[in-house]
Amino acid sequence: MSRRVFQNRTEAGRVLAGRLTAYAGRPDVVVLALPRGGVPVAAEVAKALRAHLDVFVVRKLGVPGHEELAMGAIASGNVRVLNSDIVSSLEIPSAVIDAVAAREEEELQRREQLYRCGQPPAEVQGRIVILVDDGLATGATMQAAIQAVRQRNPARIIVAVPTASRDTVERLEREADEIVCAIIPEPFWAVGASYRDFTQTSDDEVRRLLGRPLLTPEAEPVREDPDPALVASLREAVISLTGDARDYDPLMDLIGEARFALLGEASHGTHEFYCERAEITKRLIREKGFTAVAIESDWPDAWRVNRYVRGDSEDLDAVEALAGFRRFPTWMWRNTEMVAFLEWLRAHNHSLPHGATKVGVYGIDLYSLRASMKAVLHFLASVDPAAAEQARARYACFDQFGEDCQVYGFVAGLNLARSCQDEAVAQLAALQRRAAASLAWADSMNRDEVFSAEQNARVVKSAEEYYRTMFLREVSSWNLRDGHMAQCVEALVAHLGQGGSEPRIAVWAHNSHLGDARATQMSERGELNLGQLLRERYGDAVVRIGLTTYAGTVAAASDWGAPVERMRISPALPGSYEALFHALGLGRFCLPLTAGTHAAEALWPARLERAIGVIYRPEAERQSHYVRAHLPDQFDAVLHVDETRAVTPLETTALWEAGDVPETFPAGL
């Protein structure tokens, strides 16, 4: 069916209403929205049909440890529905069900009170009920809603959604009396992929659409922050992000003619961070001629993605192109948000005229010691078997340590065995000499593949040093890692600029890598980072944009190598930038921090700033996840999304646990 993309939930609701005109003006129709995302869609449906609008609050009861698998649900009106097949096959004790239900009941009651304001639920007995959500992926929540509404004896249940997967639609056709779906994308990646703006719907937006009074400042939780004058001053300085196509115009003006746009994130597992960066990057590509996206990932895995988006690989889709990302943390790049961006990028490249420069994706991290060695050997074997044998002899030095790179680092770092530093350096030098005389390989490989092989050799050299020094306190492995990232960016500049142009590069990495380290406690520990190094090298040609959040959920693990979990983010600590931004009460905004502006001057002195990597330990929130920073010196602008949600990984927890032993050290960011 159509590959249409809705501008936002409002447009999706109007399109959906056009499919439901047979029910317009009927007094026996009631529209029930699944909050929160379903409410803006349902509001348009109810308006077009002239029908009563209400919410139907339903909470899925997930199987502990496999929360995506629904063993039942609870819903408005004290309804509990259990999936007897799941409960019996997994032999789930009633005490476990009661415990999960009690936890979800708290959230259900909170939402009931928040959205109803004392109003009774809509009567559905004997009426036609149209259940509306903003889309269906697995459909588990909608299935629970259907079963719960069915217990209240409606005349008919119609499920109406703007987008859904074909499998889900076919399954729910057996549950509901009718399914109305505006588009069924093939392939289906995620609900958000059908929207240009998929910003999370706020509680206030739900209340407004239901005709309830908005939350007053007195009704909100007490904000620990500060000076009301500071809050008022920042409110005047921020630029609200509403989902409009022109939201990023001021940011584009700020970036101007800069050659490097550093796009950060406060965590590695937040949906909105990936989506915001993707939308900004799309505009940088279309409007400012950016031709590279450098990401905090391993070179060989990203190179496969690069070949896909440029149309040079046999991978069938972005999911397959991301298959190289198999080591912990897989969800950092193997997620539906990344899939959507890569498919857009491939389509963009395909639309370019013949001979135009295609946009590439490149990894700048250094963890892939073993994978990069294999890539070097594979390349050399195809173009120069003798050189491949020399490389194999050099890299054989690592064989005595086995596959685990941390074993090598521990043994070599403590001088219990001779290191392989000389061999790694020698192989890089050999490849660089041959690359400089690349005419010798001109008939067998193109320039990009020669460059990739050289980069893999550089990774081996850097990774060897990283693993060897990470156990030694006097040497900062952090500095080695970010220094390597800077070298990779420099190499990209040289490679992409061979035609005489000055390439423009978007960099996606954690705030802790991209914000200037000199403005944080990192500098007190003698640490530097990529943002600092690029700013020192290129000055104002580098624009740094940080992303922050106050609360929500995040995809993270409790320990290195542990299964990914959907974790709830604790509300930001008092005295933090995130708590201050929450106090503005604006939800989603951009704050320019240009030197000399009132906003930049107002944010003095330094405050706490949160950083969540692939590991999140809320029980040690202050010690594990906060540093003191001076934001205006760290970033040129900040995008704040007050409540965020976790990315959607491509695999289940069971598959993650069965993955390869990670090469990475538990650095966490």
C-alpha positions in Angstrom: 0.0 0.0 0.0 1.0 3.7 0.1 4.3 4.7 1.6 2.7 8.0 2.7 4.1 9.9 5.6 1.8 12.0 7.8 2.9 15.5 8.8 1.7 14.8 12.4 -1.0 13.1 14.4 -3.6 15.8 13.6 -3.2 15.3 9.8 -3.3 11.5 10.4 -6.6 11.9 12.3 -8.1 13.9 9.4 -7.1 11.2 6.9 -8.5 8.5 9.1 -11.8 10.4 9.6 -12.2 10.3 5.8 -12.3 6.5 6.0 -15.0 6.6 8.6 -17.7 8.8 7.1 -20.3 6.0 7.2 -20.5 6.7 11.0 -20.8 10.5 10.8 -23.7 12.0 12.7 -24.8 8.8 14.4 -25.9 9.3 18.0 -24.8 5.8 18.9 -21.1 6.3 18.1 -18.5 7.0 20.7 -14.8 7.5 19.9 -12.4 6.2 22.5 -8.7 7.2 22.3 -5.8 5.3 23.7 -3.7 7.9 25.5 -1.5 9.6 25.0 -0.6 9.4 21.3 -4.1 8.3 20.2 -5.8 11.4 21.5 -4.8 13.9 18.9 -5.8 11.4 16.2 -9.1 10.6 17.8 -9.9 14.3 18.4 -9.9 14.8 14.6 -12.0 11.7 14.1 -14.6 12.7 16.7 -14.8 16.2 15.3 -15.4 15.0 11.8 -18.0 12.4 12.8 -19.6 14.7 15.3 -19.2 12.0 17.9 -18.5 12.0 21.7 -14.7 11.8 22.5 -13.3 10.1 25.5 -10.1 8.2 26.5 -9.9 4.6 27.3 -7.0 4.0 29.6 -5.5 0.6 29.2 -2.3 -0.8 30.7 -0.7 -3.9 29.3 0.4 -6.5 31.8 3.8 -7.6 30.5 5.4 -10.9 31.4 8.2 -10.1 33.9 11.5 -10.2 32.0 9.6 -10.1 28.7 7.5 -7.0 29.1 6.6 -6.8 25.4 4.7 -10.1 25.7 1.3 -9.3 27.1 -0.2 -11.8 29.6 -3.2 -9.5 30.0 -4.3 -6.0 30.6 -6.2 -3.7 33.0 -8.4 -1.0 31.7 -10.8 1.8 32.7 -13.8 0.6 34.8 -11.9 -2.0 36.9 -11.5 -4.4 33.9 -8.9 -7.1 34.0 -8.3 -9.3 31.0 -5.9 -12.3 31.0 -4.4 -14.2 28.1 -5.1 -17.7 29.4 -2.8 -19.3 26.8 0.2 -17.2 27.9 -0.5 -17.6 31.6 -0.9 -21.3 31.4 1.9 -22.1 29.0 4.4 -20.0 31.0 2.9 -21.2 34.3 2.7 -17.6 35.7 1.7 -17.7 39.3 -1.4 -15.6 40.3 0.8 -13.7 42.8 3.0 -12.5 40.0 0.0 -11.4 38.0 -1.4 -9.5 41.0 2.0 -7.8 41.6 2.3 -6.7 38.0 -1.4 -5.6 37.9 -0.9 -3.6 41.1 2.0 -1.7 39.7 0.2 -0.9 36.5 -3.0 0.0 38.4 -1.1 2.9 40.0 -0.3 4.4 36.6 -3.8 3.7 35.3 -5.3 5.5 38.2 -2.9 8.4 37.8 -3.9 8.8 34.2 -7.6 8.4 34.9 -7.4 11.2 37.5 -5.3 13.3 35.2 -7.5 13.1 32.2 -11.0 12.7 33.6 -11.0 15.5 36.2 -13.8 13.7 38.0 -15.9 13.0 34.8 -17.3 9.5 34.5 -16.2 7.2 31.6 -18.3 7.3 28.4 -21.1 4.7 28.3 -20.4 2.1 25.7 -23.1 -0.6 26.3 -25.1 -1.0 23.1 -23.1 1.6 21.2 -20.7 1.6 18.3 -17.2 2.1 19.8 -14.4 3.4 17.6 -11.0 2.6 19.3 -8.3 5.0 18.0 -4.5 5.0 18.4 -1.7 6.7 16.5 -0.6 3.4 15.0 0.0 -0.3 15.7 3.3 -2.2 15.8 2.7 -5.4 17.8 -0.9 -4.4 18.6 -0.7 -5.8 22.1 -2.2 -2.8 23.8 -5.0 -2.4 21.3 -5.8 -6.1 21.6 -6.1 -5.7 25.3 -8.3 -2.6 24.8 -10.6 -4.6 22.5 -11.0 -7.4 25.0 -11.6 -4.9 27.9 -14.2 -2.9 25.9 -15.9 -6.2 24.8 -16.7 -7.0 28.5 -18.8 -3.8 28.6 -21.2 -5.1 25.9 -20.9 -2.6 23.0 -22.9 -3.2 19.8 -19.8 -3.1 17.7 -16.0 -2.4 18.0 -14.1 -0.7 15.3 -10.3 -0.3 15.5 -9.2 2.8 13.6 -5.5 3.7 13.2 -3.5 5.7 10.7 -0.8 3.1 10.2 0.0 -0.5 11.2 1.9 -3.6 10.2 0.1 -6.0 8.0 0.5 -8.9 10.4 -1.0 -6.9 13.2 -4.0 -5.8 11.1 -4.7 -9.4 10.1 -4.5 -10.6 13.7 -6.8 -7.9 15.1 -9.4 -8.6 12.4 -10.2 -11.7 14.4 -10.6 -9.6 17.6 -12.6 -6.5 16.4 -15.7 -6.2 14.3 -13.9 -4.0 11.8 -10.4 -2.6 11.2 -9.8 0.7 9.5 -6.2 1.5 8.7 -5.2 4.4 6.5 -1.8 3.0 5.4 0.0 -0.3 5.8 3.7 0.4 4.9 5.7 -2.4 3.3 8.0 -3.1 5.0 6.7 -1.8 8.3 9.5 -0.4 10.4 7.8 1.5 13.3 4.8 3.6 13.9 7.0 6.7 14.1 8.3 6.1 10.6 4.9 7.1 9.2 5.1 10.5 10.8 7.4 13.5 10.1 6.6 14.8 13.6 6.1 12.0 16.2 6.8 14.1 19.2 5.4 12.6 22.4 1.9 13.9 23.3 1.9 15.7 26.6 -0.6 15.3 29.4 -1.7 18.9 29.0 -2.3 18.3 25.3 -4.5 15.3 26.2 -6.5 17.4 28.7 -6.9 20.3 26.2 -8.3 18.0 23.5 -10.7 16.4 26.0 -11.9 19.8 27.0 -10.4 19.5 30.5 -8.7 22.4 32.3 -4.9 22.6 31.8 -2.6 21.9 34.7 -2.1 25.0 36.7 1.4 25.8 38.1 -0.1 25.2 41.6 -1.3 21.7 40.6 2.1 20.6 39.3 4.7 19.0 41.5 6.8 21.6 43.4 9.8 22.6 41.3 13.0 22.8 43.1 14.5 25.4 40.9 15.3 28.6 41.5 15.0 32.1 40.8 11.7 32.8 39.1 13.4 35.7 37.2 15.8 33.2 35.7 12.9 31.0 34.6 11.1 33.9 33.1 14.2 35.1 31.3 14.9 31.7 29.7 11.2 31.4 28.6 11.8 34.5 26.5 15.0 33.2 25.0 13.8 29.7 24.0 12.4 28.7 20.6 9.4 26.4 21.0 9.4 23.2 18.9 5.9 22.4 17.9 6.4 19.9 15.1 6.0 22.6 12.4 8.2 22.1 9.3 10.0 25.5 10.1 10.9 24.5 13.7 14.5 24.2 12.9 14.9 27.5 10.9 16.6 29.3 13.8 18.9 26.3 14.3 19.8 26.3 10.6 20.6 30.1 10.9 22.8 29.3 13.9 24.7 26.6 12.0 25.1 29.0 9.1 28.1 28.0 7.0 29.7 25.8 9.6 31.4 22.7 8.3 30.8 20.5 11.3 27.5 20.1 13.1 28.0 18.1 16.3 24.6 16.6 17.4 24.7 15.1 20.8 22.4 13.1 23.1 22.1 12.8 26.8 21.6 9.0 26.5 22.3 6.3 24.0 18.8 4.8 24.2 16.3 7.7 23.7 13.8 7.8 20.8 13.5 11.5 20.6 17.3 12.1 20.4 17.6 9.9 17.3 14.6 11.5 15.7 15.7 15.1 16.4 19.2 14.4 15.1 17.7 12.7 12.0 15.5 15.7 11.1 18.2 18.2 11.7 20.6 16.1 9.6 18.1 15.8 6.7 17.9 19.6 6.5 21.7 19.9 6.7 22.0 17.5 3.8 19.2 19.1 1.7 19.9 22.8 2.4 23.6 23.1 3.4 25.3 20.4 1.3 26.4 18.1 4.2 27.8 14.9 2.7 28.8 12.8 5.7 27.3 11.5 8.9 30.0 10.3 11.4 28.5 8.2 14.2 29.8 6.9 17.5 30.2 3.4 16.1 32.8 0.9 14.8 34.3 1.6 11.4 33.6 -1.9 9.7 30.0 -2.0 10.9 29.3 1.5 9.8 31.1 0.9 6.5 28.5 -1.7 5.6 25.8 0.8 6.3 27.6 3.4 4.3 27.7 1.0 1.3 24.0 0.4 1.7 22.9 4.1 1.8 25.1 4.8 -1.2 23.6 1.9 -3.2 26.8 -0.1 -3.3 25.8 -3.2 -1.4 23.6 -6.3 -1.8 21.8 -5.8 1.5 18.0 -5.8 0.9 17.2 -3.1 3.5 18.5 -1.1 6.3 17.8 -3.8 8.9 20.1 -6.1 7.0 22.7 -3.4 6.5 22.8 -3.0 10.3 23.4 -6.7 10.8 27.1 -6.0 11.7 26.1 -4.4 15.0 25.9 -7.6 17.0 28.1 -6.8 20.0 26.8 -5.1 23.1 25.1 -2.6 23.0 23.2 -3.7 19.9 20.2 -1.4 20.5 22.4 1.7 20.1 22.3 1.5 16.3 20.1 -1.5 15.7 16.8 0.3 16.4 13.8 1.3 14.3 14.6 5.0 14.6 18.0 4.4 12.9 16.4 2.2 10.2 14.0 5.0 9.3 16.8 7.5 8.9 19.0 5.1 6.8 16.1 4.3 4.4 15.5 8.1 4.0 19.2 8.6 3.3 19.3 5.8 0.7 16.3 7.2 -1.1 17.9 10.7 -1.0 21.1 9.4 -2.6 19.1 7.5 -5.2 17.3 10.7 -6.2 20.5 12.6 -6.8 21.6 13.3 -10.4 24.3 11.2 -11.9 27.7 12.2 -10.7 26.5 14.1 -7.6 28.2 13.5 -4.3 26.3 10.9 -2.3 26.0 11.2 1.5 27.9 8.5 3.5 27.8 7.1 7.0 31.1 6.5 8.8 32.0 5.0 12.2 34.6 6.9 14.3 35.0 4.6 17.4 37.8 2.2 18.1 36.5 -0.9 19.7 36.6 -3.2 16.7 40.1 -4.5 17.0 39.3 -8.0 15.7 36.8 -7.0 13.1 39.0 -4.4 11.7 42.0 -6.8 11.4 39.7 -9.2 9.5 38.6 -6.3 7.2 42.3 -5.4 6.5 43.2 -9.0 5.6 40.1 -9.4 3.5 40.9 -6.3 1.5 44.6 -7.2 1.0 43.8 -10.7 0.0 41.6 -9.4 -2.9 44.2 -6.9 -4.3 47.7 -8.1 -3.1 48.0 -11.6 -1.7 51.7 -11.0 -0.8 50.8 -7.9 1.2 47.9 -9.9 2.9 50.5 -12.6 4.0 52.6 -9.8 5.5 49.6 -8.4 7.3 48.6 -11.8 8.6 52.0 -12.4 10.0 52.0 -9.0 11.8 48.5 -9.5 13.2 49.3 -13.1 14.3 50.9 -11.4 17.3 47.4 -11.0 18.8 46.5 -14.7 18.4 48.2 -15.8 21.6 45.7 -13.8 23.6 42.5 -15.3 22.2 39.4 -13.4 20.9 38.8 -11.3 24.0 40.5 -8.0 23.5 40.3 -7.2 27.3 42.5 -10.2 27.9 45.1 -8.7 25.6 44.8 -5.4 27.3 45.3 -6.8 30.7 48.2 -9.0 29.9 50.1 -6.6 27.6 49.2 -3.6 29.8 50.8 -5.2 32.8 53.9 -6.3 30.8 53.1 -9.9 31.4 53.6 -10.4 27.7 55.1 -8.4 24.8 52.6 -6.0 23.3 51.6 -6.0 19.6 52.0 -2.2 19.3 54.9 -2.4 16.8 53.0 -4.8 14.6 49.8 -2.7 14.6 51.8 0.5 13.8 53.8 -1.2 11.1 50.7 -2.5 9.3 49.1 0.9 9.3 52.3 2.5 7.9 52.4 -0.2 5.2 48.8 0.5 4.2 49.4 4.3 4.2 52.4 3.9 1.9 50.4 1.8 -0.5 47.4 4.2 -0.3 49.7 7.0 -1.2 50.7 5.0 -4.3 47.2 3.8 -4.9 47.7 3.6 -8.7 49.1 0.2 -8.0 45.7 -0.9 -7.0 43.7 1.2 -9.4 42.6 -1.7 -11.5 41.3 -3.8 -8.6 39.7 -1.6 -6.0 38.2 1.9 -5.9 39.6 4.7 -3.9 36.9 4.4 -1.2 37.7 0.8 -0.5 41.4 1.7 -0.2 40.5 4.4 2.3 38.3 2.0 4.3 41.2 -0.5 4.5 43.5 2.3 5.8 40.9 3.3 8.4 40.6 -0.2 9.6 44.3 -0.4 10.0 44.2 2.9 12.0 41.5 1.3 14.2 43.7 -1.7 14.9 46.5 0.7 15.9 44.3 2.8 18.1 42.4 -0.1 19.6 45.6 -1.9 20.5 46.7 1.1 22.5 43.3 1.6 24.1 43.0 -1.9 25.4 46.6 -2.0 26.6 46.2 1.3 28.5 42.7 1.0 29.9 43.9 -0.8 33.0 46.5 1.8 33.8 45.2 4.7 35.9 47.9 7.1 34.9 46.9 6.9 31.2 43.4 8.1 30.2 41.9 5.6 27.8 39.1 8.2 27.4 41.6 10.6 25.8 42.9 7.8 23.5 39.4 7.1 22.4 38.3 10.7 21.7 41.7 11.4 20.1 41.0 8.5 17.7 37.6 9.9 16.9 39.2 13.2 16.0 41.7 11.5 13.8 38.8 9.7 12.0 37.1 13.0 11.4 40.3 14.5 10.1 40.8 11.5 7.8 37.2 11.9 6.5 37.9 15.6 5.8 41.0 14.7 3.8 39.4 11.8 1.9 36.1 13.6 1.0 37.9 16.8 0.2 40.2 15.3 -2.4 38.3 17.1 -5.2 39.2 20.5 -3.6 35.9 21.0 -1.8 35.5 21.5 2.0 33.3 18.6 3.1 30.6 19.2 5.7 30.1 16.6 8.3 27.3 15.9 10.9 28.6 14.0 13.9 26.3 11.9 16.1 27.7 11.0 19.5 27.0 11.4 23.2 26.9 14.9 24.7 30.0 13.9 26.8 32.0 13.4 23.5 30.7 16.5 21.6 30.2 19.2 24.2 33.5 21.0 24.9 35.2 19.1 27.8 36.9 22.3 29.0 33.5 23.5 30.2 33.0 20.4 32.4 34.5 18.5 35.3 36.2 16.3 32.7 38.9 18.9 32.3 39.7 18.7 36.0 40.5 15.0 35.5 42.8 15.9 32.6 40.3 14.6 30.0 39.6 16.0 26.6 37.0 15.1 24.0 36.1 15.2 20.4 34.2 18.5 20.7 37.1 20.2 22.3 39.6 18.9 19.7 37.5 19.9 16.7 36.8 23.3 18.2 40.5 23.8 18.8 41.3 22.8 15.2 38.4 24.4 13.3 37.1 27.2 15.6 33.7 28.6 14.7 33.4 26.2 11.8 32.2 23.8 14.5 28.7 24.1 16.0 27.9 22.0 19.0 24.3 21.1 19.8 23.4 19.2 23.0 20.2 17.3 23.7 18.7 16.9 27.2 15.6 15.4 28.9 14.0 15.6 32.3 12.2 12.2 32.7 10.7 9.4 30.7 12.0 6.0 29.7 15.3 4.8 28.2 16.8 1.7 26.6 19.8 0.8 28.8 21.4 -2.1 30.7 22.1 -2.3 34.4 25.6 -3.6 33.8 28.0 -4.1 30.9 26.8 -7.0 28.8 23.5 -7.3 30.6 20.2 -7.5 28.7 18.7 -4.3 27.6 15.8 -3.0 29.6 13.2 -0.3 29.2 14.1 1.7 32.3 12.3 4.6 33.8 14.4 7.7 34.0 14.3 9.4 37.4 13.2 13.0 37.4 16.3 15.2 37.1 18.0 16.3 40.3 17.3 19.7 41.8 20.0 22.1 40.8 20.5 20.5 37.4 20.0 22.1 34.0 17.4 19.5 33.3 15.4 20.5 36.3 15.7 24.1 35.4 14.4 23.4 31.8 11.6 21.4 33.3 10.6 24.4 35.4 10.0 26.4 32.2 7.0 24.2 31.6 7.4 24.3 27.8 7.9 20.6 27.0 10.1 20.8 23.9 12.3 23.7 22.9 15.6 24.9 21.5 17.8 27.3 23.6 20.5 29.1 21.6 23.5 29.9 23.8 25.4 32.3 21.6 28.2 34.0 23.5 27.1 37.4 24.9 23.4 36.7 24.7 21.2 37.2 27.8 20.5 33.4 28.0 24.2 32.6 28.0 25.0 35.1 30.7 22.0 34.1 32.8 23.2 30.5 33.0 26.0 31.2 35.3 27.4 29.6 37.5 27.8 26.0 36.5 25.1 23.4 37.3 24.7 19.7 37.3 24.2 18.0 34.0 23.0 14.4 33.4 24.7 11.8 31.2 23.2 8.3 30.7 25.3 6.0 28.5 24.4 2.4 27.6 24.3 1.7 31.4 21.8 3.3 33.7 21.9 2.9 37.5 19.1 5.1 38.9 20.0 3.9 42.4 23.3 5.7 42.0 21.9 8.6 40.0 24.1 11.4 41.4 27.4 9.5 41.5 27.0 7.7 38.2 25.1 10.1 35.9 25.9 13.7 36.7 28.8 16.1 36.1 29.1 19.8 36.8 29.2 21.8 33.6 28.9 25.3 32.3 26.4 24.9 29.4 27.1 28.0 27.4 30.7 27.1 27.1 29.9 23.5 26.4 27.3 23.9 23.6 26.2 26.5 21.1 22.6 25.4 21.5 20.6 22.9 23.5 17.4 21.0 22.4 15.3 19.9 25.4 12.5 17.4 25.3 11.0 17.2 28.8 9.6 13.7 28.7 11.2 11.1 26.4 10.8 7.4 25.6 13.1 4.5 24.8 14.3 3.6 21.4 12.7 0.5 19.8 15.4 -2.2 19.4 15.2 -4.5 16.4 15.7 -7.7 18.5 14.3 -9.3 21.6 16.2 -9.6 24.9 16.9 -13.3 24.3 18.8 -12.6 21.1 20.9 -9.9 22.8 21.9 -12.3 25.6 23.0 -14.9 23.0 25.2 -12.3 21.2 29.0 -12.4 20.9 31.3 -11.5 23.8 31.8 -7.8 23.6 35.1 -6.3 22.7 34.3 -3.1 24.4 35.4 -2.1 27.9 32.6 -1.0 30.3 33.1 2.7 29.7 29.4 3.2 29.6 29.3 6.2 27.2 
